[in-house]
Structure formats: structure tokens, C-alpha cells
């Protein structure tokens, strides 16, 4: 690879990496949005237990054991140590809030709304290579959504649900290209999409769940520069999740989920729209080359008496960034694959429950199979706390 291709690749890598609204992740998507979801390693589409299901599988709101209302509020603290060629990023602690509410209108209909960070990235590397030096990468990307929706119980076996996703995305980007260094300041855009879900009780012990989310269509980012207006369109990928929940014994829940994320539709090549005759440092496109990802999640929950539940889970998804695309993703580092989770819930009263979870994403390093042989490396730790109130 010649120097021009290298620097274009490095500029591409400056665009996407972990930011304040990311957590233990599959690619740049969170595996769960709450302490309960993370304690199950994200295996919650078939047997939702709390109001934040409105953000994952809205049909699950109809299955909540509530009379009138349930509130779930939580916060996560995320530690993602990252390296490029052995050099550490300077930003390694983030906070992520999530909240949701579900209102039981009648025996058939439940209305709800949730808000939280779904994906995001960001790094702050002082330098990434020994030569030519001073190749800092500083990025911030956040994707946040507010989702009002409903769940409807068709009969004793089947519930359906849907939401409209009102999305907010922000991005700041500093990098370099063959023409020099560029700095695009923090900007924000809005967009929308939809999510639909299904819960189907096969029998008292088995329950199926499915959730589909459309591609989230976002407005263009626009930056006014001395050379004219620079614009870029970055949507969020569509997803499909299928799950099976099994209750072999009273007080024991086992769920397995399979999730597909179509990254190649939005993260293969991202083009910039530049003024006619532009000769500045912003490249024509960012060739990320992300592959679609299939995720496998398994979660187990056991009741301990009538006031406590414990959880454990495992989540695996092959990195969407392969060896051939490392040099185009030096700012992304979204390469973790294996996650182990633990969680616990404790009832403080008939109405109030507290939950805590810990997720560890094991260290994974991907090295370029083409010169220069750069390597990107990431591991993650996430602690979530959650308070639930229902009546």
C-alpha cells in the first residue's frame, strides 16, 4: 500500500469510535440498555421483563406483570480501554442513562415511551504511528433515540407492538488525508425509523419473540468551511432479532437470541458531498468496509426466594471489521466479540426493585493483513444500575 492509500485509510478511521452513548457492544450497537437486559447478555427479545423493552421489542410491554404503570430508570458506567499499535486512547470512562415507562390502558392495550443511547463511538489518540508522527485521531459520534409506541394483546398467546423512533445523532471529526489535516466540529442531525415486535406463547414453558428495526434515516451532516459546504449522510442499520425463552422449572428462565445487523448498507463506504473543484483535506469518501454481523446471546435467570433474582449470560458476534479493513478503521476499534455478563435484582417492596449488572467484553485484537500492518485492540467493562417502580 502506498502512502496515499494509507493516509486515506487513516482518515477513514477517524470517523467512528466509542462515545458517551455506547456500552458493551456488538459492533457499535449496545448489547443491552438496562441492568436487567445486560445481565441477560442482551437475550431479552422473547421474555421482556421491564419497560425498556419498548426500545428493543415493543410487543413485550403487553407481557409486563403490571396493573397500571411501570417506570424503569438506569445509568451505566462504561470503561473501554482501546489501543492502536500499542498506543492508548485518552478517553476511557463514559456515562449512559436510559429510561422508559409503560402504561396499561386496558387488558389489551399498553402504551409506552423509552429513550436512550443505541450506538456511538469516539476516541482521543494523541498519535497512532511512529512515522510520520503527530497523527492524532479525535472523534465523537452519538446516536440517541426517543421511541413512543404501543403493544396490543391479540389473544392469550400473541402480542404485537410497534414504535416510531425519533433519532438524534451528533458527530465531530478530526483527522488527516493526503491533502492535510481537517477538523469538522461537533454537529447534529435528526431522523426517524420504525421498530416492530411480536411475542408468541407456544405453551406455558416456551415463548417466541421477534423484533425488526428499519434502517434509521438521518438527515445529512453539514459543515460550513472556508472552501464551501461539506456534507455527509450516515444512517443507522436495520436489524432483526429472533429469540426463544424456556421456563423448564418455576423460577428459572433460559433465553437464546439470534440478531442480525446489516452494517454493509450504511458502513461500507460513506461519501462526502464537497463543493465543485474542492481541493481541501476532507476526502471524497470513507471506505470503512464493515461486514454484516450475526450475534448469538444466551441468558439465564434464577429466582432466589421471592425477592431476589440472579442472572448470567454470554454474547458473541464476530467483529464487523476484518483484517483487510483495519487501516480504514483506526478510529473505530469496534472489534470486541465475546461478552460475559452477571446481574442481580432485589425487591425492596411490592412496588420498587433495584438491579445491578456487570458486563466484560474480552480483549480482541485485529491486525491488518496488508501493509502497513497496523493493529487495533479493544476490551470493555460496563456496570449498570437500575431502579424500577410498578403498580
ZAVOKOL-113562 format. One record per residue (C-alpha): x, y, z; residue number from 1. Coordinates in Angstrom, 1 decimal, decimal comma. Each point is the difference from the previous one (the first is absolute). Layout:
N
{rec {X Y Z} NUM}
...
! end
This chain:
391
{rec {0,0 0,0 0,0} 1}
{rec {1,4 3,4 -0,9} 2}
{rec {0,0 3,0 2,3} 3}
{rec {-3,1 1,6 -1,7} 4}
{rec {-2,1 -3,1 0,6} 5}
{rec {1,3 -0,2 3,5} 6}
{rec {-0,9 3,5 0,9} 7}
{rec {-3,5 -0,3 -1,6} 8}
{rec {-0,5 -3,1 2,1} 9}
{rec {1,1 1,8 3,1} 10}
{rec {-2,3 2,9 -0,7} 11}
{rec {-2,9 -2,6 -0,4} 12}
{rec {0,9 -1,4 3,4} 13}
{rec {-0,4 3,4 1,6} 14}
{rec {-3,8 0,0 -0,4} 15}
{rec {-1,5 -2,7 2,3} 16}
{rec {0,8 -1,1 3,5} 17}
{rec {-1,4 -0,4 3,5} 18}
{rec {-1,8 3,0 1,6} 19}
{rec {-2,1 1,0 3,0} 20}
{rec {-3,0 -2,0 -1,2} 21}
{rec {1,7 -3,3 -0,6} 22}
{rec {0,2 -3,1 2,2} 23}
{rec {1,2 -3,6 -0,2} 24}
{rec {-0,5 -0,3 -3,7} 25}
{rec {-0,6 -2,1 -3,1} 26}
{rec {1,7 2,1 -2,6} 27}
{rec {-1,1 3,5 1,2} 28}
{rec {-3,4 -1,2 1,3} 29}
{rec {-0,6 -0,5 3,7} 30}
{rec {-0,8 -3,6 1,0} 31}
{rec {-2,5 1,3 2,6} 32}
{rec {-1,5 3,2 1,2} 33}
{rec {-0,5 -0,7 3,7} 34}
{rec {1,4 -2,0 2,9} 35}
{rec {-2,6 -2,8 -0,6} 36}
{rec {0,7 -0,2 -3,7} 37}
{rec {3,8 0,1 0,4} 38}
{rec {-0,2 -2,7 2,8} 39}
{rec {-1,6 -2,2 -2,6} 40}
{rec {2,7 0,8 -2,5} 41}
{rec {-2,6 1,6 -2,3} 42}
{rec {-2,2 -3,1 -0,3} 43}
{rec {-3,3 1,7 0,8} 44}
{rec {-2,0 0,1 -3,2} 45}
{rec {-2,2 -3,0 0,9} 46}
{rec {-0,6 0,6 3,7} 47}
{rec {0,2 3,7 0,8} 48}
{rec {-0,3 1,0 3,7} 49}
{rec {0,0 3,8 0,1} 50}
{rec {-1,1 3,1 -1,8} 51}
{rec {3,2 0,5 -2,0} 52}
{rec {-1,2 -2,8 -2,2} 53}
{rec {-1,8 2,8 -1,9} 54}
{rec {3,5 0,8 -1,5} 55}
{rec {0,7 -3,7 -0,8} 56}
{rec {-3,2 -1,9 -0,6} 57}
{rec {-3,1 2,3 0,6} 58}
{rec {-2,3 -3,0 0,1} 59}
{rec {1,6 -0,9 3,3} 60}
{rec {-1,9 2,8 1,7} 61}
{rec {-3,2 -2,0 -0,2} 62}
{rec {1,7 -2,9 1,9} 63}
{rec {1,1 2,1 3,0} 64}
{rec {-1,5 -1,0 3,3} 65}
{rec {-1,5 3,4 0,8} 66}
{rec {-3,4 1,4 0,9} 67}
{rec {0,4 3,6 -1,0} 68}
{rec {3,5 1,2 -0,6} 69}
{rec {3,7 -1,0 0,1} 70}
{rec {3,0 2,4 0,1} 71}
{rec {3,6 -1,1 -0,6} 72}
{rec {2,9 2,5 0,4} 73}
{rec {3,6 -1,0 -0,2} 74}
{rec {3,6 1,2 -0,5} 75}
{rec {3,1 -1,8 -1,3} 76}
{rec {3,6 0,7 0,5} 77}
{rec {2,1 -1,2 -3,0} 78}
{rec {3,8 -0,7 0,0} 79}
{rec {1,4 -0,9 -3,5} 80}
{rec {3,8 -0,1 0,0} 81}
{rec {1,1 0,3 -3,7} 82}
{rec {3,3 -0,2 -1,8} 83}
{rec {1,4 0,7 -3,5} 84}
{rec {3,4 -1,5 -0,5} 85}
{rec {0,4 -0,3 3,8} 86}
{rec {-0,9 3,7 0,6} 87}
{rec {-2,9 0,7 2,4} 88}
{rec {-2,9 2,3 -0,6} 89}
{rec {-0,3 2,8 2,7} 90}
{rec {-3,8 -0,3 0,5} 91}
{rec {-1,0 -3,1 1,9} 92}
{rec {-3,1 0,7 2,2} 93}
{rec {-3,5 0,9 -1,2} 94}
{rec {-3,4 0,2 1,5} 95}
{rec {-3,2 -1,2 -1,7} 96}
{rec {-3,6 0,7 1,3} 97}
{rec {-3,1 -1,9 -1,1} 98}
{rec {-3,6 0,4 1,0} 99}
{rec {-3,4 -1,5 -1,0} 100}
{rec {-3,6 -0,1 1,1} 101}
{rec {-2,9 -2,3 -0,9} 102}
{rec {-3,7 0,9 0,8} 103}
{rec {-2,6 -2,8 0,0} 104}
{rec {-3,1 1,6 -1,7} 105}
{rec {-2,1 -3,2 0,2} 106}
{rec {0,4 -3,7 -0,2} 107}
{rec {0,9 0,2 -3,7} 108}
{rec {1,9 3,3 -0,5} 109}
{rec {3,2 1,3 1,6} 110}
{rec {1,6 3,3 -0,9} 111}
{rec {3,6 0,9 0,7} 112}
{rec {3,0 2,1 -0,8} 113}
{rec {3,7 -0,5 0,4} 114}
{rec {3,2 2,0 -0,5} 115}
{rec {3,6 -1,0 0,0} 116}
{rec {3,3 -0,2 -2,0} 117}
{rec {-0,1 -2,8 -2,5} 118}
{rec {3,5 0,3 -1,5} 119}
{rec {2,9 2,3 -0,3} 120}
{rec {3,8 0,3 0,0} 121}
{rec {2,9 2,4 0,7} 122}
{rec {3,7 -0,1 0,6} 123}
{rec {2,7 2,4 1,0} 124}
{rec {3,4 -1,3 -1,1} 125}
{rec {3,0 2,3 0,2} 126}
{rec {1,8 -2,0 -2,7} 127}
{rec {-0,5 -3,3 -1,7} 128}
{rec {3,2 -0,7 -1,8} 129}
{rec {3,7 0,7 0,5} 130}
{rec {0,4 1,5 -3,5} 131}
{rec {-0,7 2,6 -1,3} 132}
{rec {-1,2 0,9 3,5} 133}
{rec {-2,6 2,3 1,5} 134}
{rec {-2,9 -2,0 -1,5} 135}
{rec {-2,5 0,7 2,7} 136}
{rec {-3,5 -1,4 -0,4} 137}
{rec {-2,8 1,8 1,9} 138}
{rec {-3,6 -0,9 -0,7} 139}
{rec {-3,4 0,0 1,7} 140}
{rec {-3,2 -1,7 -1,3} 141}
{rec {-3,2 -0,4 1,9} 142}
{rec {-3,3 -1,6 -1,0} 143}
{rec {-3,0 0,5 2,3} 144}
{rec {-3,6 -0,8 -0,5} 145}
{rec {-3,4 0,7 1,6} 146}
{rec {-2,6 -2,6 -0,9} 147}
{rec {-3,7 0,4 0,8} 148}
{rec {-2,0 -3,1 -0,8} 149}
{rec {-2,7 -2,6 0,9} 150}
{rec {-0,5 -3,7 0,7} 151}
{rec {-3,2 -1,8 -0,7} 152}
{rec {-1,0 -3,4 1,3} 153}
{rec {-1,8 -1,8 -2,8} 154}
{rec {-0,9 -3,0 2,2} 155}
{rec {1,4 -1,9 2,9} 156}
{rec {2,9 -1,3 -2,2} 157}
{rec {1,0 2,8 -2,4} 158}
{rec {1,0 3,7 0,6} 159}
{rec {1,2 2,5 -2,6} 160}
{rec {1,5 3,4 0,4} 161}
{rec {1,7 2,9 -1,9} 162}
{rec {1,8 3,3 0,6} 163}
{rec {0,9 3,0 -2,0} 164}
{rec {3,7 0,8 0,6} 165}
{rec {0,9 3,7 0,3} 166}
{rec {3,7 0,1 -0,4} 167}
{rec {2,8 2,4 0,9} 168}
{rec {3,5 -0,4 -1,3} 169}
{rec {3,1 2,2 0,6} 170}
{rec {3,5 -0,2 -1,4} 171}
{rec {3,3 1,8 0,3} 172}
{rec {2,9 -1,1 -2,2} 173}
{rec {3,7 0,9 -0,1} 174}
{rec {2,4 -1,9 -2,2} 175}
{rec {2,3 0,2 -2,9} 176}
{rec {0,2 -0,9 -3,7} 177}
{rec {2,7 0,3 -2,8} 178}
{rec {-1,0 3,7 -0,3} 179}
{rec {0,6 0,7 3,7} 180}
{rec {-1,9 0,1 3,3} 181}
{rec {-3,7 0,9 0,3} 182}
{rec {-2,2 0,8 3,0} 183}
{rec {-3,8 -0,2 -0,3} 184}
{rec {-1,5 1,3 3,3} 185}
{rec {-2,9 -1,6 2,0} 186}
{rec {-3,2 0,0 -2,0} 187}
{rec {-3,4 -1,7 0,4} 188}
{rec {-2,8 -1,3 -2,2} 189}
{rec {-3,4 -1,6 0,5} 190}
{rec {-1,7 -2,9 -1,6} 191}
{rec {-2,5 -2,8 0,4} 192}
{rec {-0,8 -3,6 -0,4} 193}
{rec {-2,4 -2,7 1,3} 194}
{rec {0,2 -3,1 2,1} 195}
{rec {-2,5 -2,9 0,2} 196}
{rec {-0,2 -3,0 2,2} 197}
{rec {-1,8 -3,3 0,8} 198}
{rec {-0,4 -2,2 3,1} 199}
{rec {-1,5 -3,5 -0,5} 200}
{rec {-0,6 -2,3 2,9} 201}
{rec {0,2 -3,6 -1,4} 202}
{rec {-0,8 -1,6 3,4} 203}
{rec {0,5 0,8 3,7} 204}
{rec {3,7 -0,8 -0,4} 205}
{rec {1,0 1,3 -3,4} 206}
{rec {-0,3 3,5 -1,4} 207}
{rec {1,2 1,5 -3,3} 208}
{rec {1,0 3,6 -0,7} 209}
{rec {0,9 2,0 -3,0} 210}
{rec {0,9 3,6 -0,6} 211}
{rec {0,8 1,9 -3,2} 212}
{rec {1,4 3,5 -0,3} 213}
{rec {0,1 1,9 -3,3} 214}
{rec {3,0 1,9 -1,2} 215}
{rec {0,0 3,2 1,9} 216}
{rec {0,0 2,8 -2,6} 217}
{rec {2,0 3,0 1,2} 218}
{rec {0,4 3,5 -1,5} 219}
{rec {3,3 1,0 -1,5} 220}
{rec {2,8 1,4 2,2} 221}
{rec {1,0 3,4 -1,4} 222}
{rec {3,1 2,0 0,9} 223}
{rec {0,7 3,5 -1,3} 224}
{rec {3,7 0,4 -0,9} 225}
{rec {2,0 2,6 -1,7} 226}
{rec {-0,1 -2,1 -3,2} 227}
{rec {-3,8 -0,4 0,1} 228}
{rec {-2,5 -2,4 1,5} 229}
{rec {1,1 -3,6 0,9} 230}
{rec {-2,8 -2,5 0,5} 231}
{rec {-0,2 -3,7 0,9} 232}
{rec {-2,9 -2,4 0,5} 233}
{rec {0,4 -2,7 2,7} 234}
{rec {-3,1 -2,2 0,7} 235}
{rec {-0,3 -2,8 2,6} 236}
{rec {-0,4 -3,6 -1,1} 237}
{rec {-3,1 -2,1 0,0} 238}
{rec {-0,1 -2,9 2,4} 239}
{rec {-2,0 -3,3 0,5} 240}
{rec {0,0 -2,0 3,3} 241}
{rec {-1,6 -3,4 0,7} 242}
{rec {-0,2 -1,6 3,4} 243}
{rec {-1,3 -3,0 1,9} 244}
{rec {-0,6 0,1 3,7} 245}
{rec {-0,4 -3,2 2,1} 246}
{rec {-1,2 -0,4 3,5} 247}
{rec {0,9 -3,6 0,9} 248}
{rec {-0,8 0,5 3,7} 249}
{rec {-1,8 2,5 2,1} 250}
{rec {2,3 3,0 0,6} 251}
{rec {2,5 -1,0 -2,8} 252}
{rec {0,2 1,8 -3,3} 253}
{rec {2,3 -0,8 -2,9} 254}
{rec {0,0 2,0 -3,2} 255}
{rec {2,0 -0,1 -3,2} 256}
{rec {0,0 2,7 -2,7} 257}
{rec {1,4 0,4 -3,5} 258}
{rec {0,4 3,5 -1,3} 259}
{rec {1,0 1,3 -3,4} 260}
{rec {1,4 3,5 -0,7} 261}
{rec {0,3 1,1 -3,6} 262}
{rec {3,0 2,3 0,3} 263}
{rec {1,0 -0,3 -3,6} 264}
{rec {-3,0 2,1 -1,0} 265}
{rec {1,3 3,0 1,9} 266}
{rec {3,6 -0,6 1,0} 267}
{rec {1,6 -1,4 -3,2} 268}
{rec {1,0 3,4 -1,6} 269}
{rec {-1,2 3,3 1,3} 270}
{rec {0,4 2,9 -2,5} 271}
{rec {0,5 3,7 0,6} 272}
{rec {-1,8 2,5 -2,1} 273}
{rec {2,5 2,7 -0,8} 274}
{rec {0,0 3,3 -2,0} 275}
{rec {0,8 -0,2 -3,7} 276}
{rec {3,8 0,2 -0,6} 277}
{rec {0,7 -0,7 3,7} 278}
{rec {3,7 -0,6 0,7} 279}
{rec {0,0 0,1 3,8} 280}
{rec {0,8 -2,7 2,6} 281}
{rec {-3,4 -1,6 0,4} 282}
{rec {0,1 -3,3 -2,0} 283}
{rec {-2,6 -0,9 -2,6} 284}
{rec {-1,2 -3,1 2,0} 285}
{rec {0,7 -2,1 3,1} 286}
{rec {0,4 -3,6 -1,1} 287}
{rec {-0,7 -1,7 3,3} 288}
{rec {-1,0 -3,4 -1,5} 289}
{rec {-2,0 -1,3 3,0} 290}
{rec {-1,6 -3,4 -0,4} 291}
{rec {-3,4 -1,1 1,1} 292}
{rec {0,0 -1,5 3,5} 293}
{rec {-1,9 -3,0 1,5} 294}
{rec {-0,1 0,0 3,8} 295}
{rec {-0,8 -3,0 2,2} 296}
{rec {-1,1 0,7 3,6} 297}
{rec {-0,9 -2,3 2,9} 298}
{rec {-1,4 1,1 3,3} 299}
{rec {-1,0 -1,9 3,2} 300}
{rec {-2,0 1,4 2,9} 301}
{rec {-0,8 -1,7 3,3} 302}
{rec {-2,3 1,1 2,7} 303}
{rec {1,5 -0,1 3,5} 304}
{rec {-2,9 0,0 2,3} 305}
{rec {-2,8 2,4 -0,7} 306}
{rec {2,0 3,3 0,1} 307}
{rec {3,2 -0,7 -2,0} 308}
{rec {1,1 -1,0 -3,5} 309}
{rec {3,5 -0,8 -1,3} 310}
{rec {1,0 0,0 -3,6} 311}
{rec {2,9 -1,1 -2,2} 312}
{rec {0,5 0,1 -3,8} 313}
{rec {2,4 -0,3 -2,9} 314}
{rec {-0,1 2,0 -3,3} 315}
{rec {2,0 -0,6 -3,1} 316}
{rec {0,2 1,9 -3,3} 317}
{rec {2,9 -0,1 -2,5} 318}
{rec {1,6 3,4 -0,4} 319}
{rec {-1,4 1,9 -3,0} 320}
{rec {3,5 1,3 -0,7} 321}
{rec {2,2 -2,6 -1,6} 322}
{rec {3,8 0,0 -0,6} 323}
{rec {-0,4 1,5 -3,4} 324}
{rec {-1,7 3,1 1,4} 325}
{rec {2,1 0,8 3,1} 326}
{rec {1,8 2,8 -1,7} 327}
{rec {-3,3 1,7 -0,9} 328}
{rec {-1,3 -0,3 3,6} 329}
{rec {2,8 1,3 2,2} 330}
{rec {-2,6 2,2 1,8} 331}
{rec {-2,7 -2,6 0,4} 332}
{rec {1,5 -3,0 1,9} 333}
{rec {-3,5 -1,7 0,1} 334}
{rec {1,6 -3,4 0,1} 335}
{rec {-1,1 -1,7 3,3} 336}
{rec {-1,7 -3,4 -0,5} 337}
{rec {-0,5 -1,8 3,2} 338}
{rec {-2,0 1,4 3,0} 339}
{rec {-0,6 -1,6 3,4} 340}
{rec {-2,7 1,6 2,2} 341}
{rec {-1,2 -0,3 3,6} 342}
{rec {-3,1 1,6 1,6} 343}
{rec {-2,2 0,2 3,1} 344}
{rec {-3,3 1,5 1,0} 345}
{rec {-1,5 0,6 3,4} 346}
{rec {-3,5 0,9 1,0} 347}
{rec {-0,1 2,8 2,6} 348}
{rec {-3,8 -0,1 0,1} 349}
{rec {-2,9 -1,1 -2,1} 350}
{rec {0,5 3,0 -2,2} 351}
{rec {3,7 0,8 0,0} 352}
{rec {2,9 -2,2 -1,3} 353}
{rec {3,7 0,7 -0,4} 354}
{rec {2,2 -1,7 -2,6} 355}
{rec {3,7 -0,1 -0,6} 356}
{rec {2,1 -1,6 -2,8} 357}
{rec {3,6 -0,4 -1,2} 358}
{rec {1,1 -0,8 -3,6} 359}
{rec {3,5 -0,8 -1,1} 360}
{rec {0,9 0,0 -3,6} 361}
{rec {3,2 -2,0 -0,4} 362}
{rec {3,0 1,5 -1,7} 363}
{rec {0,2 -0,4 -3,7} 364}
{rec {2,7 1,2 -2,4} 365}
{rec {-0,3 0,2 -3,8} 366}
{rec {3,1 0,5 -2,1} 367}
{rec {0,1 1,2 -3,5} 368}
{rec {0,9 -2,7 -2,6} 369}
{rec {1,3 2,7 -2,4} 370}
{rec {2,9 2,4 0,6} 371}
{rec {0,3 2,0 2,1} 372}
{rec {-0,9 -2,7 2,5} 373}
{rec {-1,9 2,2 2,5} 374}
{rec {-1,9 -1,6 2,9} 375}
{rec {-3,1 1,1 1,9} 376}
{rec {-0,9 -1,4 3,4} 377}
{rec {-2,9 0,3 2,4} 378}
{rec {-1,5 -1,3 3,2} 379}
{rec {-3,0 1,3 1,9} 380}
{rec {-1,4 0,1 3,5} 381}
{rec {-3,5 1,2 0,8} 382}
{rec {-1,9 0,5 3,3} 383}
{rec {-3,7 0,8 -0,1} 384}
{rec {-2,3 1,0 2,8} 385}
{rec {-3,8 0,1 -0,3} 386}
{rec {-3,0 0,9 2,1} 387}
{rec {-3,5 -1,3 -0,9} 388}
{rec {-3,4 1,1 1,2} 389}
{rec {-3,3 -1,6 -0,8} 390}
{rec {-3,5 -0,2 1,2} 391}
! end
